[in-house]
């Protein structure tokens, strides 16, 4: 999903459609944040 | 399969196949034509849910990075956007696409969404429980 959003953002930028590029840049950032947040491991306790 | 298209084809791996196909040098297979046809067709909702879950737009972009066919990428842009937009609007089970779930993954059916929520609830409970203390030896990981 992140890669799809990023790809569309790049294609939109190449096409000169900056509004669309900004929208999908934002989506990509949201997906990246949502995915990475729960993937972080809790600190190890020794 | 319920989500199959013409000739019982399914699109689960299409992103991977198209992305790896970018390295094929032979012109016997016109990958661009296939990509155009695939993106411009309007599949049923079940098939669409499969398309959204795969890296189709990314596969087109990866292909562009190899062959530098800028025109082709730009021409497909509206189709790529419409696939995503149609998927988000057409089916309740697809409304979780693009980050509505905690993980941001695209669950394709309500039962999968429920399963993720239950897993998250269990995971949160696990974190508030007292964790076992381990000795410093990582190789054995024995509890002290």
N, CA and C atoms of all chains as a GROMACS GRO file, in nm:
protein
  570
    1UNK      N    1   0.083  -0.120   0.000
    1UNK     CA    2   0.000   0.000   0.000
    1UNK      C    3   0.087   0.126   0.000
    2UNK      N    4   0.192   0.125   0.082
    2UNK     CA    5   0.283   0.239   0.084
    2UNK      C    6   0.348   0.256  -0.052
    3UNK      N    7   0.394   0.145  -0.109
    3UNK     CA    8   0.463   0.152  -0.238
    3UNK      C    9   0.369   0.199  -0.348
    4UNK      N   10   0.243   0.154  -0.343
    4UNK     CA   11   0.146   0.200  -0.443
    4UNK      C   12   0.124   0.351  -0.433
    5UNK      N   13   0.107   0.398  -0.311
    5UNK     CA   14   0.083   0.541  -0.290
    5UNK      C   15   0.204   0.623  -0.335
    6UNK      N   16   0.322   0.573  -0.304
    6UNK     CA   17   0.444   0.644  -0.343
    6UNK      C   18   0.458   0.646  -0.495
    7UNK      N   19   0.425   0.532  -0.559
    7UNK     CA   20   0.436   0.525  -0.705
    7UNK      C   21   0.340   0.623  -0.772
    8UNK      N   22   0.218   0.631  -0.720
    8UNK     CA   23   0.121   0.724  -0.779
    8UNK      C   24   0.166   0.868  -0.757
    9UNK      N   25   0.224   0.895  -0.641
    9UNK     CA   26   0.273   1.030  -0.613
    9UNK      C   27   0.382   1.070  -0.712
   10UNK      N   28   0.472   0.977  -0.739
   10UNK     CA   29   0.582   1.006  -0.833
   10UNK      C   30   0.527   1.029  -0.973
   11UNK      N   31   0.434   0.941  -1.015
   11UNK     CA   32   0.376   0.954  -1.148
   11UNK      C   33   0.302   1.087  -1.161
   12UNK      N   34   0.231   1.124  -1.057
   12UNK     CA   35   0.157   1.251  -1.060
   12UNK      C   36   0.252   1.369  -1.069
   13UNK      N   37   0.364   1.359  -1.001
   13UNK     CA   38   0.464   1.468  -1.006
   13UNK      C   39   0.523   1.478  -1.148
   14UNK      N   40   0.549   1.364  -1.208
   14UNK     CA   41   0.601   1.365  -1.345
   14UNK      C   42   0.500   1.424  -1.443
   15UNK      N   43   0.371   1.403  -1.412
   15UNK     CA   44   0.266   1.454  -1.499
   15UNK      C   45   0.234   1.600  -1.471
   16UNK      N   46   0.299   1.655  -1.370
   16UNK     CA   47   0.275   1.795  -1.336
   16UNK      C   48   0.149   1.818  -1.255
   17UNK      N   49   0.092   1.711  -1.203
   17UNK     CA   50  -0.029   1.723  -1.121
   17UNK      C   51   0.012   1.723  -0.974
   18UNK      N   52   0.052   1.839  -0.929
   18UNK     CA   53   0.114   1.849  -0.798
   18UNK      C   54   0.015   1.827  -0.684
   19UNK      N   55  -0.112   1.864  -0.704
   19UNK     CA   56  -0.212   1.840  -0.600
   19UNK      C   57  -0.229   1.692  -0.574
   20UNK      N   58  -0.239   1.618  -0.682
   20UNK     CA   59  -0.253   1.472  -0.669
   20UNK      C   60  -0.128   1.411  -0.606
   21UNK      N   61  -0.013   1.462  -0.645
   21UNK     CA   62   0.113   1.413  -0.587
   21UNK      C   63   0.117   1.438  -0.438
   22UNK      N   64   0.073   1.556  -0.397
   22UNK     CA   65   0.074   1.589  -0.254
   22UNK      C   66  -0.022   1.499  -0.177
   23UNK      N   67  -0.138   1.470  -0.236
   23UNK     CA   68  -0.236   1.384  -0.170
   23UNK      C   69  -0.178   1.245  -0.147
   24UNK      N   70  -0.112   1.190  -0.248
   24UNK     CA   71  -0.060   1.054  -0.233
   24UNK      C   72   0.071   1.051  -0.154
   25UNK      N   73   0.144   1.161  -0.154
   25UNK     CA   74   0.258   1.170  -0.063
   25UNK      C   75   0.210   1.161   0.082
   26UNK      N   76   0.101   1.231   0.109
   26UNK     CA   77   0.044   1.231   0.244
   26UNK      C   78  -0.004   1.092   0.282
   27UNK      N   79  -0.071   1.024   0.187
   27UNK     CA   80  -0.119   0.889   0.214
   27UNK      C   81  -0.003   0.794   0.243
   28UNK      N   82   0.101   0.807   0.162
   28UNK     CA   83   0.218   0.720   0.182
   28UNK      C   84   0.279   0.742   0.320
   29UNK      N   85   0.288   0.867   0.360
   29UNK     CA   86   0.347   0.896   0.491
   29UNK      C   87   0.259   0.840   0.602
   30UNK      N   88   0.128   0.851   0.586
   30UNK     CA   89   0.037   0.798   0.688
   30UNK      C   90   0.051   0.646   0.701
   31UNK      N   91   0.055   0.580   0.586
   31UNK     CA   92   0.066   0.434   0.587
   31UNK      C   93   0.198   0.391   0.650
   32UNK      N   94   0.304   0.460   0.615
   32UNK     CA   95   0.435   0.427   0.671
   32UNK      C   96   0.435   0.442   0.822
   33UNK      N   97   0.376   0.550   0.869
   33UNK     CA   98   0.370   0.575   1.012
   33UNK      C   99   0.285   0.471   1.083
   34UNK      N  100   0.169   0.441   1.024
   34UNK     CA  101   0.078   0.344   1.086
   34UNK      C  102   0.139   0.205   1.091
   35UNK      N  103   0.218   0.173   0.989
   35UNK     CA  104   0.276   0.039   0.984
   35UNK      C  105   0.395   0.026   1.078
   36UNK      N  106   0.475   0.130   1.086
   36UNK     CA  107   0.597   0.119   1.165
   36UNK      C  108   0.571   0.132   1.315
   37UNK      N  109   0.466   0.203   1.350
   37UNK     CA  110   0.439   0.226   1.493
   37UNK      C  111   0.422   0.096   1.572
   38UNK      N  112   0.331   0.007   1.526
   38UNK     CA  113   0.314  -0.116   1.605
   38UNK      C  114   0.423  -0.219   1.583
   39UNK      N  115   0.510  -0.196   1.487
   39UNK     CA  116   0.615  -0.293   1.460
   39UNK      C  117   0.737  -0.274   1.551
   40UNK      N  118   0.741  -0.165   1.623
   40UNK     CA  119   0.854  -0.141   1.712
   40UNK      C  120   0.849  -0.237   1.829
   41UNK      N  121   0.964  -0.295   1.861
   41UNK     CA  122   0.966  -0.389   1.973
   41UNK      C  123   0.982  -0.313   2.103
   42UNK      N  124   0.920  -0.359   2.211
   42UNK     CA  125   0.937  -0.291   2.339
   42UNK      C  126   1.081  -0.307   2.387
   43UNK      N  127   1.129  -0.215   2.468
   43UNK     CA  128   1.268  -0.223   2.515
   43UNK      C  129   1.293  -0.351   2.594
   44UNK      N  130   1.407  -0.411   2.568
   44UNK     CA  131   1.441  -0.535   2.637
   44UNK      C  132   1.473  -0.507   2.784
   45UNK      N  133   1.436  -0.598   2.869
   45UNK     CA  134   1.465  -0.584   3.012
   45UNK      C  135   1.563  -0.693   3.051
   46UNK      N  136   1.680  -0.653   3.099
   46UNK     CA  137   1.779  -0.752   3.143
   46UNK      C  138   1.810  -0.731   3.289
   47UNK      N  139  -1.270  -1.975  -0.820
   47UNK     CA  140  -1.260  -1.886  -0.705
   47UNK      C  141  -1.360  -1.772  -0.720
   48UNK      N  142  -1.415  -1.725  -0.610
   48UNK     CA  143  -1.518  -1.621  -0.621
   48UNK      C  144  -1.463  -1.489  -0.675
   49UNK      N  145  -1.334  -1.464  -0.655
   49UNK     CA  146  -1.279  -1.337  -0.702
   49UNK      C  147  -1.208  -1.351  -0.836
   50UNK      N  148  -1.222  -1.464  -0.903
   50UNK     CA  149  -1.153  -1.486  -1.030
   50UNK      C  150  -1.216  -1.403  -1.141
   51UNK      N  151  -1.133  -1.368  -1.238
   51UNK     CA  152  -1.181  -1.295  -1.354
   51UNK      C  153  -1.198  -1.389  -1.472
   52UNK      N  154  -1.174  -1.336  -1.593
   52UNK     CA  155  -1.187  -1.417  -1.713
   52UNK      C  156  -1.091  -1.536  -1.708
   53UNK      N  157  -1.137  -1.651  -1.755
   53UNK     CA  158  -1.058  -1.775  -1.759
   53UNK      C  159  -1.009  -1.816  -1.620
   54UNK      N  160  -1.088  -1.781  -1.519
   54UNK     CA  161  -1.057  -1.815  -1.380
   54UNK      C  162  -0.922  -1.758  -1.335
   55UNK      N  163  -0.884  -1.646  -1.393
   55UNK     CA  164  -0.758  -1.584  -1.354
   55UNK      C  165  -0.774  -1.508  -1.223
   56UNK      N  166  -0.670  -1.508  -1.146
   56UNK     CA  167  -0.669  -1.431  -1.022
   56UNK      C  168  -0.548  -1.338  -1.024
   57UNK      N  169  -0.561  -1.231  -0.950
   57UNK     CA  170  -0.460  -1.125  -0.961
   57UNK      C  171  -0.369  -1.116  -0.839
   58UNK      N  172  -0.369  -1.220  -0.755
   58UNK     CA  173  -0.294  -1.212  -0.630
   58UNK      C  174  -0.147  -1.176  -0.652
   59UNK      N  175  -0.087  -1.239  -0.752
   59UNK     CA  176   0.058  -1.221  -0.769
   59UNK      C  177   0.092  -1.129  -0.885
   60UNK      N  178  -0.007  -1.059  -0.938
   60UNK     CA  179   0.018  -0.984  -1.061
   60UNK      C  180   0.123  -0.874  -1.039
   61UNK      N  181   0.120  -0.812  -0.922
   61UNK     CA  182   0.219  -0.707  -0.896
   61UNK      C  183   0.360  -0.761  -0.900
   62UNK      N  184   0.377  -0.877  -0.837
   62UNK     CA  185   0.511  -0.939  -0.836
   62UNK      C  186   0.553  -0.978  -0.977
   63UNK      N  187   0.461  -1.040  -1.051
   63UNK     CA  188   0.496  -1.084  -1.186
   63UNK      C  189   0.531  -0.966  -1.276
   64UNK      N  190   0.452  -0.862  -1.268
   64UNK     CA  191   0.477  -0.746  -1.354
   64UNK      C  192   0.606  -0.675  -1.314
   65UNK      N  193   0.629  -0.668  -1.184
   65UNK     CA  194   0.751  -0.601  -1.138
   65UNK      C  195   0.875  -0.677  -1.183
   66UNK      N  196   0.872  -0.809  -1.169
   66UNK     CA  197   0.989  -0.887  -1.211
   66UNK      C  198   1.002  -0.892  -1.363
   67UNK      N  199   0.888  -0.878  -1.432
   67UNK     CA  200   0.890  -0.878  -1.578
   67UNK      C  201   0.963  -0.760  -1.637
   68UNK      N  202   0.995  -0.661  -1.555
   68UNK     CA  203   1.064  -0.543  -1.608
   68UNK      C  204   1.204  -0.576  -1.655
   69UNK      N  205   1.255  -0.692  -1.611
   69UNK     CA  206   1.392  -0.728  -1.652
   69UNK      C  207   1.393  -0.806  -1.783
   70UNK      N  208   1.277  -0.844  -1.834
   70UNK     CA  209   1.271  -0.922  -1.958
   70UNK      C  210   1.308  -0.832  -2.076
   71UNK      N  211   1.407  -0.878  -2.156
   71UNK     CA  212   1.453  -0.795  -2.267
   71UNK      C  213   1.375  -0.820  -2.395
   72UNK      N  214   1.324  -0.941  -2.410
   72UNK     CA  215   1.259  -0.977  -2.536
   72UNK      C  216   1.135  -0.892  -2.561
   73UNK      N  217   1.114  -0.862  -2.687
   73UNK     CA  218   0.997  -0.783  -2.721
   73UNK      C  219   0.880  -0.872  -2.760
   74UNK      N  220   0.901  -1.007  -2.750
   74UNK     CA  221   0.793  -1.099  -2.786
   74UNK      C  222   0.672  -1.076  -2.696
   75UNK      N  223   0.698  -1.042  -2.572
   75UNK     CA  224   0.590  -1.014  -2.480
   75UNK      C  225   0.582  -0.863  -2.461
   76UNK      N  226   0.474  -0.807  -2.503
   76UNK     CA  227   0.458  -0.664  -2.486
   76UNK      C  228   0.400  -0.635  -2.349
   77UNK      N  229   0.490  -0.618  -2.253
   77UNK     CA  230   0.444  -0.599  -2.116
   77UNK      C  231   0.364  -0.470  -2.102
   78UNK      N  232   0.404  -0.369  -2.176
   78UNK     CA  233   0.332  -0.243  -2.166
   78UNK      C  234   0.186  -0.259  -2.209
   79UNK      N  235   0.164  -0.336  -2.313
   79UNK     CA  236   0.027  -0.359  -2.359
   79UNK      C  237  -0.054  -0.432  -2.253
   80UNK      N  238   0.008  -0.532  -2.192
   80UNK     CA  239  -0.062  -0.606  -2.088
   80UNK      C  240  -0.094  -0.519  -1.969
   81UNK      N  241   0.002  -0.436  -1.933
   81UNK     CA  242  -0.020  -0.346  -1.820
   81UNK      C  243  -0.133  -0.249  -1.849
   82UNK      N  244  -0.134  -0.195  -1.969
   82UNK     CA  245  -0.239  -0.100  -2.006
   82UNK      C  246  -0.375  -0.167  -2.000
   83UNK      N  247  -0.383  -0.288  -2.058
   83UNK     CA  248  -0.510  -0.359  -2.060
   83UNK      C  249  -0.557  -0.393  -1.920
   84UNK      N  250  -0.464  -0.433  -1.836
   84UNK     CA  251  -0.502  -0.470  -1.701
   84UNK      C  252  -0.551  -0.350  -1.622
   85UNK      N  253  -0.484  -0.238  -1.636
   85UNK     CA  254  -0.520  -0.120  -1.559
   85UNK      C  255  -0.648  -0.056  -1.608
   86UNK      N  256  -0.677  -0.069  -1.737
   86UNK     CA  257  -0.793   0.002  -1.789
   86UNK      C  258  -0.922  -0.078  -1.778
   87UNK      N  259  -0.911  -0.210  -1.753
   87UNK     CA  260  -1.034  -0.287  -1.739
   87UNK      C  261  -1.099  -0.253  -1.606
   88UNK      N  262  -1.229  -0.278  -1.599
   88UNK     CA  263  -1.301  -0.250  -1.476
   88UNK      C  264  -1.348  -0.381  -1.415
   89UNK      N  265  -1.266  -0.441  -1.332
   89UNK     CA  266  -1.301  -0.571  -1.278
   89UNK      C  267  -1.412  -0.562  -1.174
   90UNK      N  268  -1.469  -0.676  -1.139
   90UNK     CA  269  -1.571  -0.676  -1.036
   90UNK      C  270  -1.509  -0.645  -0.901
   91UNK      N  271  -1.595  -0.624  -0.803
   91UNK     CA  272  -1.546  -0.577  -0.673
   91UNK      C  273  -1.452  -0.676  -0.608
   92UNK      N  274  -1.486  -0.806  -0.619
   92UNK     CA  275  -1.402  -0.907  -0.555
   92UNK      C  276  -1.263  -0.908  -0.616
   93UNK      N  277  -1.257  -0.898  -0.749
   93UNK     CA  278  -1.127  -0.894  -0.815
   93UNK      C  279  -1.052  -0.767  -0.777
   94UNK      N  280  -1.127  -0.658  -0.766
   94UNK     CA  281  -1.066  -0.530  -0.734
   94UNK      C  282  -0.999  -0.534  -0.597
   95UNK      N  283  -1.063  -0.605  -0.504
   95UNK     CA  284  -1.003  -0.611  -0.371
   95UNK      C  285  -0.868  -0.679  -0.377
   96UNK      N  286  -0.854  -0.774  -0.470
   96UNK     CA  287  -0.724  -0.839  -0.488
   96UNK      C  288  -0.623  -0.743  -0.549
   97UNK      N  289  -0.670  -0.663  -0.646
   97UNK     CA  290  -0.580  -0.571  -0.713
   97UNK      C  291  -0.526  -0.468  -0.615
   98UNK      N  292  -0.615  -0.418  -0.529
   98UNK     CA  293  -0.573  -0.315  -0.435
   98UNK      C  294  -0.470  -0.369  -0.339
   99UNK      N  295  -0.484  -0.500  -0.308
   99UNK     CA  296  -0.394  -0.558  -0.210
   99UNK      C  297  -0.257  -0.587  -0.267
  100UNK      N  298  -0.241  -0.578  -0.400
  100UNK     CA  299  -0.111  -0.609  -0.458
  100UNK      C  300  -0.041  -0.479  -0.498
  101UNK      N  301   0.084  -0.495  -0.536
  101UNK     CA  302   0.167  -0.376  -0.564
  101UNK      C  303   0.158  -0.340  -0.712
  102UNK      N  304   0.038  -0.316  -0.760
  102UNK     CA  305   0.023  -0.292  -0.903
  102UNK      C  306   0.084  -0.158  -0.943
  103UNK      N  307   0.045  -0.052  -0.876
  103UNK     CA  308   0.099   0.080  -0.909
  103UNK      C  309   0.251   0.081  -0.892
  104UNK      N  310   0.295   0.013  -0.788
  104UNK     CA  311   0.439   0.007  -0.763
  104UNK      C  312   0.510  -0.069  -0.874
  105UNK      N  313   0.445  -0.175  -0.926
  105UNK     CA  314   0.505  -0.252  -1.034
  105UNK      C  315   0.522  -0.166  -1.160
  106UNK      N  316   0.424  -0.084  -1.188
  106UNK     CA  317   0.433   0.006  -1.304
  106UNK      C  318   0.548   0.106  -1.283
  107UNK      N  319   0.559   0.156  -1.160
  107UNK     CA  320   0.666   0.252  -1.130
  107UNK      C  321   0.804   0.186  -1.139
  108UNK      N  322   0.815   0.065  -1.086
  108UNK     CA  323   0.943  -0.008  -1.095
  108UNK      C  324   0.984  -0.031  -1.240
  109UNK      N  325   0.883  -0.058  -1.323
  109UNK     CA  326   0.912  -0.078  -1.465
  109UNK      C  327   0.962   0.052  -1.528
  110UNK      N  328   0.903   0.161  -1.487
  110UNK     CA  329   0.947   0.292  -1.537
  110UNK      C  330   1.093   0.317  -1.500
  111UNK      N  331   1.134   0.277  -1.382
  111UNK     CA  332   1.272   0.298  -1.339
  111UNK      C  333   1.371   0.223  -1.428
  112UNK      N  334   1.325   0.115  -1.490
  112UNK     CA  335   1.414   0.037  -1.578
  112UNK      C  336   1.411   0.089  -1.721
  113UNK      N  337   1.288   0.110  -1.774
  113UNK     CA  338   1.283   0.144  -1.917
  113UNK      C  339   1.266   0.294  -1.944
  114UNK      N  340   1.250   0.373  -1.838
  114UNK     CA  341   1.239   0.519  -1.849
  114UNK      C  342   1.128   0.564  -1.944
  115UNK      N  343   1.023   0.482  -1.952
  115UNK     CA  344   0.910   0.514  -2.039
  115UNK      C  345   0.815   0.606  -1.961
  116UNK      N  346   0.850   0.732  -1.958
  116UNK     CA  347   0.776   0.829  -1.879
  116UNK      C  348   0.632   0.845  -1.930
  117UNK      N  349   0.620   0.845  -2.061
  117UNK     CA  350   0.487   0.864  -2.122
  117UNK      C  351   0.391   0.753  -2.079
  118UNK      N  352   0.443   0.632  -2.076
  118UNK     CA  353   0.359   0.518  -2.039
  118UNK      C  354   0.311   0.530  -1.895
  119UNK      N  355   0.401   0.568  -1.806
  119UNK     CA  356   0.364   0.584  -1.665
  119UNK      C  357   0.258   0.692  -1.648
  120UNK      N  358   0.277   0.802  -1.715
  120UNK     CA  359   0.182   0.914  -1.703
  120UNK      C  360   0.045   0.877  -1.762
  121UNK      N  361   0.047   0.803  -1.872
  121UNK     CA  362  -0.079   0.762  -1.933
  121UNK      C  363  -0.160   0.669  -1.843
  122UNK      N  364  -0.091   0.592  -1.762
  122UNK     CA  365  -0.160   0.498  -1.673
  122UNK      C  366  -0.206   0.563  -1.543
  123UNK      N  367  -0.163   0.685  -1.518
  123UNK     CA  368  -0.186   0.747  -1.387
  123UNK      C  369  -0.333   0.747  -1.347
  124UNK      N  370  -0.419   0.792  -1.435
  124UNK     CA  371  -0.561   0.801  -1.400
  124UNK      C  372  -0.621   0.663  -1.370
  125UNK      N  373  -0.577   0.562  -1.444
  125UNK     CA  374  -0.626   0.428  -1.416
  125UNK      C  375  -0.581   0.380  -1.279
  126UNK      N  376  -0.458   0.409  -1.245
  126UNK     CA  377  -0.407   0.367  -1.115
  126UNK      C  378  -0.483   0.436  -1.002
  127UNK      N  379  -0.508   0.563  -1.020
  127UNK     CA  380  -0.582   0.638  -0.917
  127UNK      C  381  -0.726   0.587  -0.909
  128UNK      N  382  -0.788   0.558  -1.023
  128UNK     CA  383  -0.928   0.515  -1.021
  128UNK      C  384  -0.943   0.379  -0.956
  129UNK      N  385  -0.845   0.292  -0.972
  129UNK     CA  386  -0.850   0.162  -0.906
  129UNK      C  387  -0.855   0.181  -0.755
  130UNK      N  388  -0.767   0.268  -0.705
  130UNK     CA  389  -0.764   0.294  -0.561
  130UNK      C  390  -0.893   0.363  -0.516
  131UNK      N  391  -0.936   0.464  -0.589
  131UNK     CA  392  -1.054   0.540  -0.550
  131UNK      C  393  -1.179   0.453  -0.554
  132UNK      N  394  -1.191   0.373  -0.659
  132UNK     CA  395  -1.306   0.285  -0.671
  132UNK      C  396  -1.308   0.184  -0.557
  133UNK      N  397  -1.194   0.132  -0.524
  133UNK     CA  398  -1.186   0.034  -0.416
  133UNK      C  399  -1.224   0.095  -0.283
  134UNK      N  400  -1.185   0.217  -0.259
  134UNK     CA  401  -1.216   0.281  -0.131
  134UNK      C  402  -1.365   0.314  -0.119
  135UNK      N  403  -1.431   0.339  -0.233
  135UNK     CA  404  -1.569   0.387  -0.227
  135UNK      C  405  -1.672   0.278  -0.252
  136UNK      N  406  -1.634   0.169  -0.316
  136UNK     CA  407  -1.736   0.077  -0.366
  136UNK      C  408  -1.777  -0.030  -0.268
  137UNK      N  409  -1.695  -0.062  -0.171
  137UNK     CA  410  -1.723  -0.180  -0.090
  137UNK      C  411  -1.688  -0.148   0.055
  138UNK      N  412  -1.781  -0.177   0.146
  138UNK     CA  413  -1.756  -0.150   0.287
  138UNK      C  414  -1.634  -0.224   0.337
  139UNK      N  415  -1.616  -0.345   0.283
  139UNK     CA  416  -1.504  -0.424   0.331
  139UNK      C  417  -1.370  -0.366   0.287
  140UNK      N  418  -1.375  -0.270   0.194
  140UNK     CA  419  -1.251  -0.211   0.146
  140UNK      C  420  -1.224  -0.073   0.206
  141UNK      N  421  -1.315  -0.028   0.291
  141UNK     CA  422  -1.298   0.107   0.343
  141UNK      C  423  -1.179   0.118   0.437
  142UNK      N  424  -1.124   0.005   0.475
  142UNK     CA  425  -1.009   0.010   0.564
  142UNK      C  426  -0.881   0.033   0.487
  143UNK      N  427  -0.891   0.038   0.355
  143UNK     CA  428  -0.769   0.059   0.276
  143UNK      C  429  -0.704   0.193   0.309
  144UNK      N  430  -0.576   0.199   0.288
  144UNK     CA  431  -0.498   0.320   0.305
  144UNK      C  432  -0.501   0.374   0.447
  145UNK      N  433  -0.475   0.286   0.538
  145UNK     CA  434  -0.439   0.333   0.670
  145UNK      C  435  -0.550   0.346   0.771
  146UNK      N  436  -0.666   0.292   0.745
  146UNK     CA  437  -0.770   0.300   0.846
  146UNK      C  438  -0.747   0.202   0.960
  147UNK      N  439  -0.675   0.097   0.932
  147UNK     CA  440  -0.642   0.006   1.040
  147UNK      C  441  -0.518   0.058   1.110
  148UNK      N  442  -0.495   0.003   1.228
  148UNK     CA  443  -0.380   0.049   1.305
  148UNK      C  444  -0.251   0.023   1.230
  149UNK      N  445  -0.247  -0.089   1.162
  149UNK     CA  446  -0.123  -0.125   1.093
  149UNK      C  447  -0.112  -0.058   0.957
  150UNK      N  448  -0.225  -0.007   0.904
  150UNK     CA  449  -0.221   0.051   0.772
  150UNK      C  450  -0.230  -0.051   0.662
  151UNK      N  451  -0.244  -0.177   0.696
  151UNK     CA  452  -0.254  -0.280   0.594
  151UNK      C  453  -0.395  -0.283   0.538
  152UNK      N  454  -0.410  -0.346   0.422
  152UNK     CA  455  -0.538  -0.346   0.353
  152UNK      C  456  -0.610  -0.478   0.375
  153UNK      N  457  -0.680  -0.489   0.484
  153UNK     CA  458  -0.761  -0.609   0.502
  153UNK      C  459  -0.876  -0.607   0.404
  154UNK      N  460  -0.907  -0.723   0.349
  154UNK     CA  461  -1.007  -0.727   0.243
  154UNK      C  462  -1.143  -0.775   0.290
  155UNK      N  463  -1.156  -0.815   0.414
  155UNK     CA  464  -1.288  -0.859   0.458
  155UNK      C  465  -1.304  -0.828   0.606
  156UNK      N  466  -1.428  -0.813   0.652
  156UNK     CA  467  -1.453  -0.772   0.791
  156UNK      C  468  -1.395  -0.868   0.893
  157UNK      N  469  -1.397  -0.998   0.863
  157UNK     CA  470  -1.346  -1.093   0.962
  157UNK      C  471  -1.197  -1.071   0.987
  158UNK      N  472  -1.125  -1.032   0.882
  158UNK     CA  473  -0.982  -1.005   0.899
  158UNK      C  474  -0.962  -0.879   0.983
  159UNK      N  475  -1.051  -0.781   0.967
  159UNK     CA  476  -1.041  -0.659   1.047
  159UNK      C  477  -1.067  -0.693   1.193
  160UNK      N  478  -1.169  -0.776   1.218
  160UNK     CA  479  -1.198  -0.817   1.356
  160UNK      C  480  -1.079  -0.891   1.415
  161UNK      N  481  -1.021  -0.980   1.336
  161UNK     CA  482  -0.908  -1.058   1.384
  161UNK      C  483  -0.793  -0.967   1.424
  162UNK      N  484  -0.768  -0.861   1.346
  162UNK     CA  485  -0.659  -0.771   1.380
  162UNK      C  486  -0.688  -0.696   1.508
  163UNK      N  487  -0.814  -0.653   1.523
  163UNK     CA  488  -0.849  -0.579   1.645
  163UNK      C  489  -0.835  -0.668   1.769
  164UNK      N  490  -0.879  -0.795   1.756
  164UNK     CA  491  -0.865  -0.887   1.869
  164UNK      C  492  -0.718  -0.909   1.902
  165UNK      N  493  -0.637  -0.922   1.797
  165UNK     CA  494  -0.494  -0.942   1.820
  165UNK      C  495  -0.434  -0.822   1.890
  166UNK      N  496  -0.474  -0.701   1.848
  166UNK     CA  497  -0.420  -0.580   1.910
  166UNK      C  498  -0.460  -0.572   2.056
  167UNK      N  499  -0.586  -0.611   2.085
  167UNK     CA  500  -0.632  -0.608   2.224
  167UNK      C  501  -0.551  -0.705   2.308
  168UNK      N  502  -0.528  -0.825   2.256
  168UNK     CA  503  -0.447  -0.924   2.328
  168UNK      C  504  -0.306  -0.872   2.348
  169UNK      N  505  -0.253  -0.808   2.245
  169UNK     CA  506  -0.116  -0.759   2.251
  169UNK      C  507  -0.102  -0.651   2.358
  170UNK      N  508  -0.203  -0.564   2.366
  170UNK     CA  509  -0.197  -0.458   2.467
  170UNK      C  510  -0.205  -0.516   2.607
  171UNK      N  511  -0.288  -0.619   2.625
  171UNK     CA  512  -0.296  -0.682   2.756
  171UNK      C  513  -0.164  -0.746   2.793
  172UNK      N  514  -0.100  -0.804   2.692
  172UNK     CA  515   0.029  -0.869   2.716
  172UNK      C  516   0.132  -0.768   2.766
  173UNK      N  517   0.126  -0.647   2.713
  173UNK     CA  518   0.224  -0.546   2.750
  173UNK      C  519   0.207  -0.499   2.894
  174UNK      N  520   0.085  -0.501   2.947
  174UNK     CA  521   0.066  -0.453   3.084
  174UNK      C  522   0.094  -0.562   3.186
  175UNK      N  523   0.099  -0.688   3.141
  175UNK     CA  524   0.134  -0.795   3.233
  175UNK      C  525   0.281  -0.784   3.270
  176UNK      N  526   0.312  -0.840   3.383
  176UNK     CA  527   0.452  -0.839   3.424
  176UNK      C  528   0.530  -0.934   3.334
  177UNK      N  529   0.634  -0.883   3.274
  177UNK     CA  530   0.712  -0.967   3.184
  177UNK      C  531   0.810  -1.052   3.264
  178UNK      N  532   0.836  -1.173   3.218
  178UNK     CA  533   0.935  -1.256   3.287
  178UNK      C  534   1.073  -1.193   3.274
  179UNK      N  535   1.152  -1.204   3.376
  179UNK     CA  536   1.287  -1.148   3.372
  179UNK      C  537   1.383  -1.256   3.324
  180UNK      N  538   1.467  -1.216   3.232
  180UNK     CA  539   1.561  -1.310   3.173
  180UNK      C  540   1.702  -1.280   3.220
  181UNK      N  541   1.782  -1.384   3.220
  181UNK     CA  542   1.921  -1.362   3.255
  181UNK      C  543   1.991  -1.293   3.138
  182UNK      N  544   2.113  -1.253   3.155
  182UNK     CA  545   2.183  -1.178   3.052
  182UNK      C  546   2.225  -1.260   2.933
  183UNK      N  547   2.209  -1.390   2.940
  183UNK     CA  548   2.256  -1.476   2.830
  183UNK      C  549   2.152  -1.481   2.720
  184UNK      N  550   2.182  -1.417   2.608
  184UNK     CA  551   2.083  -1.412   2.500
  184UNK      C  552   2.069  -1.546   2.429
  185UNK      N  553   2.176  -1.626   2.432
  185UNK     CA  554   2.170  -1.750   2.355
  185UNK      C  555   2.070  -1.849   2.415
  186UNK      N  556   2.062  -1.853   2.549
  186UNK     CA  557   1.968  -1.948   2.608
  186UNK      C  558   1.834  -1.883   2.635
  187UNK      N  559   1.835  -1.757   2.676
  187UNK     CA  560   1.711  -1.688   2.704
  187UNK      C  561   1.634  -1.748   2.819
  188UNK      N  562   1.706  -1.817   2.910
  188UNK     CA  563   1.635  -1.882   3.021
  188UNK      C  564   1.586  -1.780   3.122
  189UNK      N  565   1.467  -1.804   3.174
  189UNK     CA  566   1.415  -1.716   3.277
  189UNK      C  567   1.488  -1.741   3.407
  190UNK      N  568   1.515  -1.636   3.482
  190UNK     CA  569   1.585  -1.653   3.610
  190UNK      C  570   1.485  -1.678   3.720
   0.00000   0.00000   0.00000
